[in-house]
Amino acid sequence: MEYVLEQPYPDDALADANAAARRAYQKQCDDALNCLMLATMFPDLQKQYEHVDAHTMIEGLRGIFENQVRAERYNISKSLFACKLAEGSSVSPYVIKIIGYIETLDKLGFELKDHLAIDIILQLLPTSYKPFILNYQMNGMEKILLELHGMLKIAKESIKKNLTHVMMVQKENKKRKRWTPPKGKGKGKVVPNEPPSSKPK
């Protein structure tokens, strides 16, 4: 029945219309008036749209809430582009949050295709994911968001192991004593040559 939201209420059926055309007309009239939107509205809006068809109703609601939708879309997109993953943080909640923002924008009429959504996620990753991003781009991978989520979780484990290895090597290097050259023995201070004192003849 969703078609009634986009199609205007039908004009009166022609007197010479055949039976099939009359049935189609009656069905669209019934579908347009038996809309469940009224059941979910506040009482004031119910009274306002009580005797209105679905198409007129949705057009009116769009006019009322258009500015609110625009403001919400701005806030969601702002949160999305500011959602940078901090170095060392868990990648799974980050991707889930991004997907949530993208789905909300889609519901508000601002659809982000998978390619653009994935580019946004990759751009907001920290520098430790640079090898993963290069590998993804060079191999021309075409993944959906959920597949990328799984790949990033695996990449996170690999990055974690590499960081642990680097830290262990650094600790071992700190424990080793630094070699210093031996100091010279038996050498006194060097006294600069003094000019010979002139004695009277």
Summary of the structure (lengths in Angstrom):
residues: 201
radius of gyration: 37.2
end to end distance: 133.1
largest distance: 154.3
contacts: 410
relative contact order: 0.06
helix: 63%
strand: 0%
